[in-house]
Amino acid sequence: MEIRTARDEDWSQIYPFYARTVDEGRTYTLPEGLGMEEARPLWMEGPPWRTVVAVDGDRVVGTAKMGPSLPGRGAGIAGASFMVDPTHRGSGVGRALGEHVIEWCREAGFRGIRFNAVVEANEAAVRLWKSLGFEVIGTVPEAFDHVDLGPVGLHVMYRRL
Ligand SMILES: CC(C)(COP(=O)(O)OP(=O)(O)OC[C@H]1O[C@@H](n2cnc3c(N)ncnc32)[C@H](O)[C@@H]1OP(=O)(O)O)[C@@H](O)C(=O)NCCC(=O)NCCS
C-alpha cells in the first residue's frame, strides 16, 4: 500500500465510500445525500489543505485530508479527517494514514493536531487516535445525532507535535 497526494481523478473512487460513510450517520457531521460533484469540494480541498489517498495498486482504499484547523492566528494547529473504504477496514489502512498525517503535519511546522468532532461512540476511531498519541481534551455532550444511539458526545482530541 502506498500513500500519495490525491489527484482529481481519484474522486470517482473515493466518492462511493465517502457517501456510504457519511450517509451511515455514525461518524461524520458532513451533509448527507450529496451527489458526486456537490460533495467533491468538501473532501478534495485545495491549498493550504492537502488530500491524500492510500492505494493498493490502482485501487483507492482510504483517504485523509489535513491542513490548518483555523485561519489567521489559529493556523499553527492542524486539523485532519479520515475515511477508509468499509471493505478494507481493520487491515491497517487507518493507522498508516494517521501516521502519515502526523509526520506531514510535523514537517509542515504545525505545533499540534486537533480533531474537532470525534463521535464518542466511534470506538475504532477513538482507540486508533489514542494509540497514536491523541488525548480527549473535552467532550461536547449530545452534539452528534447518531443514527442508532440518538444524541451522543463529540470529543475534541489533541496531539502535540
Ligand atoms: C476509523 C477508521 C479510519 C480506522 O481505519 P481502519 O483502517 O479500519 O483502522 P486500522 O485497521 O488501521 O486499525 C487501527 C486501530 O483502530 C482500532 N480499530 C479498528 N477497527 C476497530 C473496530 N472495529 N473496533 C475497535 N477498534 C478498532 C484498533 O485500535 C486498531 O488497532 P490495531 O492496529 O492495534 O489493530 C475507519 O474505521 C473509518 O474510516 N471509519 C469511518 C470514518 C471514520 O470514523 N473516520 C474517523 C472520524 S474521527
PDBQT file of the ligand as one rigid body, heavy atoms in Angstrom, charges set to zero:
ROOT
HETATM    1  C1  LIG A 201     -11.659   4.948  11.900  1.00  0.00    +0.000 C 
HETATM    2  C2  LIG A 201     -11.059   4.347  10.617  1.00  0.00    +0.000 C 
HETATM    3  C3  LIG A 201     -10.392   5.475   9.826  1.00  0.00    +0.000 C 
HETATM    4  C4  LIG A 201      -9.993   3.324  11.038  1.00  0.00    +0.000 C 
HETATM    5  O1  LIG A 201      -9.428   2.762   9.869  1.00  0.00    +0.000 OA
HETATM    6  P1  LIG A 201      -9.056   1.194   9.765  1.00  0.00    +0.000 P 
HETATM    7  O2  LIG A 201      -8.270   1.017   8.522  1.00  0.00    +0.000 OA
HETATM    8  O3  LIG A 201     -10.279   0.385   9.921  1.00  0.00    +0.000 OA
HETATM    9  O4  LIG A 201      -8.134   1.014  11.064  1.00  0.00    +0.000 OA
HETATM   10  P2  LIG A 201      -6.880   0.051  11.229  1.00  0.00    +0.000 P 
HETATM   11  O5  LIG A 201      -7.137  -1.268  10.596  1.00  0.00    +0.000 OA
HETATM   12  O6  LIG A 201      -5.640   0.771  10.844  1.00  0.00    +0.000 OA
HETATM   13  O7  LIG A 201      -6.896  -0.176  12.810  1.00  0.00    +0.000 OA
HETATM   14  C5  LIG A 201      -6.207   0.702  13.662  1.00  0.00    +0.000 C 
HETATM   15  C6  LIG A 201      -6.750   0.627  15.075  1.00  0.00    +0.000 C 
HETATM   16  O8  LIG A 201      -8.103   1.069  15.098  1.00  0.00    +0.000 OA
HETATM   17  C7  LIG A 201      -8.817   0.354  16.086  1.00  0.00    +0.000 C 
HETATM   18  N1  LIG A 201      -9.900  -0.349  15.424  1.00  0.00    +0.000 N 
HETATM   19  C8  LIG A 201     -10.054  -0.567  14.105  1.00  0.00    +0.000 A 
HETATM   20  N2  LIG A 201     -11.223  -1.186  13.867  1.00  0.00    +0.000 NA
HETATM   21  C9  LIG A 201     -11.805  -1.352  15.070  1.00  0.00    +0.000 A 
HETATM   22  C10 LIG A 201     -13.048  -1.884  15.495  1.00  0.00    +0.000 A 
HETATM   23  N3  LIG A 201     -13.924  -2.394  14.611  1.00  0.00    +0.000 N 
HETATM   24  N4  LIG A 201     -13.330  -1.850  16.812  1.00  0.00    +0.000 NA
HETATM   25  C11 LIG A 201     -12.462  -1.336  17.706  1.00  0.00    +0.000 A 
HETATM   26  N5  LIG A 201     -11.273  -0.791  17.351  1.00  0.00    +0.000 NA
HETATM   27  C12 LIG A 201     -10.956  -0.823  16.058  1.00  0.00    +0.000 A 
HETATM   28  C13 LIG A 201      -7.859  -0.573  16.742  1.00  0.00    +0.000 C 
HETATM   29  O9  LIG A 201      -7.343   0.085  17.898  1.00  0.00    +0.000 OA
HETATM   30  C14 LIG A 201      -6.774  -0.746  15.686  1.00  0.00    +0.000 C 
HETATM   31  O10 LIG A 201      -5.586  -1.024  16.348  1.00  0.00    +0.000 OA
HETATM   32  P3  LIG A 201      -4.602  -2.201  15.881  1.00  0.00    +0.000 P 
HETATM   33  O11 LIG A 201      -3.825  -1.602  14.745  1.00  0.00    +0.000 OA
HETATM   34  O12 LIG A 201      -3.776  -2.431  17.089  1.00  0.00    +0.000 OA
HETATM   35  O13 LIG A 201      -5.462  -3.356  15.488  1.00  0.00    +0.000 OA
HETATM   36  C15 LIG A 201     -12.105   3.606   9.760  1.00  0.00    +0.000 C 
HETATM   37  O14 LIG A 201     -12.778   2.665  10.570  1.00  0.00    +0.000 OA
HETATM   38  C16 LIG A 201     -13.143   4.516   9.115  1.00  0.00    +0.000 C 
HETATM   39  O15 LIG A 201     -12.943   5.027   8.018  1.00  0.00    +0.000 OA
HETATM   40  N6  LIG A 201     -14.278   4.726   9.790  1.00  0.00    +0.000 N 
HETATM   41  C17 LIG A 201     -15.363   5.563   9.246  1.00  0.00    +0.000 C 
HETATM   42  C18 LIG A 201     -14.966   7.027   9.195  1.00  0.00    +0.000 C 
HETATM   43  C19 LIG A 201     -14.374   7.498  10.500  1.00  0.00    +0.000 C 
HETATM   44  O16 LIG A 201     -14.820   7.129  11.569  1.00  0.00    +0.000 OA
HETATM   45  N7  LIG A 201     -13.354   8.375  10.389  1.00  0.00    +0.000 N 
HETATM   46  C20 LIG A 201     -12.691   8.945  11.554  1.00  0.00    +0.000 C 
HETATM   47  C21 LIG A 201     -13.514  10.033  12.103  1.00  0.00    +0.000 C 
HETATM   48  S1  LIG A 201     -12.718  10.761  13.544  1.00  0.00    +0.000 SA
ENDROOT
TORSDOF 0
